[in-house]
Amino acid sequence: MNDQSKEGRNPSASPLEKYFQHYNEKNLLPLHMPGHQRKTEMGAALPYAYDYTEVEDLDNLHAPEGVLREAMNRTAAYYGCSDCFYLVNGSSSGLQAGIFTLLEEGDEVVVARNCHRSVFYALSLRKAKIHFLLPEFWEDFSCFRLHFPEGSEKDCYREFQRARL
């Protein structure tokens, strides 16, 4: 049974976190990667201490068999799913994978006009017919809000009945 609640995080460290803590105790300098090299000057709230690429002694995101496979299985159980796959290459790859999974070539889809550009690329590659939904503009901050004008979603259902929303 799941030992975490969706309302809050379990105060004890997960097996994956314990694994990284144990690895960090070795005090290895990660010269194989550029950038911050797990520096923590930006604050303890940022997870730089657990920023790893595929290095010896660690599992591999592309073919997880150990602690990452266990963590994915725990995540799947937590959300009631049969499988879980952690992203490789960031959110863009996840958005693209989701679009390719959900849409057939040539499907109609309704998307927010201000969505992430990787969504446009994936829809283009899927040869989707795109219908745009424009969110409300927030005058005070000169940007679009996260929600849409009242009734616009119902209008989309009526106007684009074959589209996926």
N, C-alpha and C positions, 0 to 999 in steps of 0.2 A: 504494500500500500504506500502511497505517496506520503512522505513525511513533511511536505510543505503545504501551506495554504496559499490560495491565490490572493488573499488579502495582505500577506506579508511574507518576507523572506525568512527562511529557517536560519536562526542565529548561528548554528554550527556550520562549519565549512563543508562544502560539497567534496566528493572524492576528487573532482577535477581541480578545485581550488587547493586542496591538500597536496595534490600532485605537483602543482606549480610552486607552492610554498616550499616543498621539499627540493625542487629543482633550483629555486632561487637561493637556497641555503648554500649551494655550491659556489656562489659568487663568481660565476663565469662572466667574462666580458664578451658581449655579443658582437664581435668584429665582422661577422658574416652579414650583417644588415646595416643599412645606412640609417640616419635619423637620430632619434632621441635615445636609442639603445637602452630602453627601459628606465629612463631617468624619471624621477618622481618630483622634481622641483615644481611642477605645475600643480601639485596638490595630490593628496592621498586619494581623493575621490575618483581620480582618473585611473583607469586600469593599466597604466604603462608597465607596471611590474609583471603583468601577465601577457605582455605582447611578445609572441613567439612566432617564428617562422618554422618550417620543418627542419629541425636540427636533431642530431643524434640523441638518443634516449627519450625523445618525445614522439608521440603518435603523429600520424599524418592526416590532415583534413581531406586529402584527395582519396585516401584509402584507409579509413580509420579501423583499427583492430583492437586497441587497448583502451586507455582512459577516455579518449574522445568517443569511441563507439559506446562505451558505458554511459557517458554524459548524454549522447544523443538518444540512447534508449530511455534514460531517465526523463529527458525533456519530452519525448513522445508519450511516455506514460503520464506525465503531469498534465499534458493537454489532451489526453485521451485519443492519441493518434497511433496508427500502426508503425509509422516511421518518422524520423526527423533527420534532416541533413543541415548541418551548419553551413553558412555561406562561405564561399571562397571568392575573392575578388569584389567584395562589398555588396552594397544594396543594389547596384545596377544589375549585377548578374542575377540576383534574386528576383527582381522585378521582371527581367527578361525571361527567366526560367518559368515564372508563374504565368506569364502571358502565353508562352509557347505551350504550356501544359493545358491551359484553359481554352484557348482559341484554336479553331481550325483555320486553315488558309482561306481568306476572303470573308470571314465572319464580320458582322457589324458590331461595333462597340461604342459605348458612350463613355467619354473620359473628361475629366476636368481640364480645361484649357491650360491651366498652370501646373500640370503634373510634371514629374521629373522627366528630363529629356530622354532617359533610357527607355521610358515607356513609348515615346514616339518612335525610337529606333526599332524596338521590338515589334510594334504594330506595323511599321513599314515593312519589316522583313516577313511578317505574317500576312502581308498584303490585305490588312484589315481595312474595312470601310469605317472611317472615324467620324463620329458625331461629337462635337464639343459642347460641353456644359460650362458656362462661364460663372465662376463664383462671384459673390458680391464684392464690390470694391470698398475698401476701408479708407475713406478720405483722410481721416486723422493721421494715418501712417503711410499713406500713398502705396498701399499694397493690397493684394486680394486676401479676403478672409478665407477661413477653412470651410465655411458652409455656403450653401447656395440660396438664391432667392426663394422665398416661400412659393411652393407649388411647382417649381421648376423640375423636380424629380418626377412628379406625376405627369407633367407635360411630356417628359422624355419617354415614359412608359407608353403614353398614347401615340406619340409621333413616331417613335422608333421601336415598334413592337417586336421586331426580330433581333434587335440589338441586345447585346449583353451589357448589363450595367455594373 
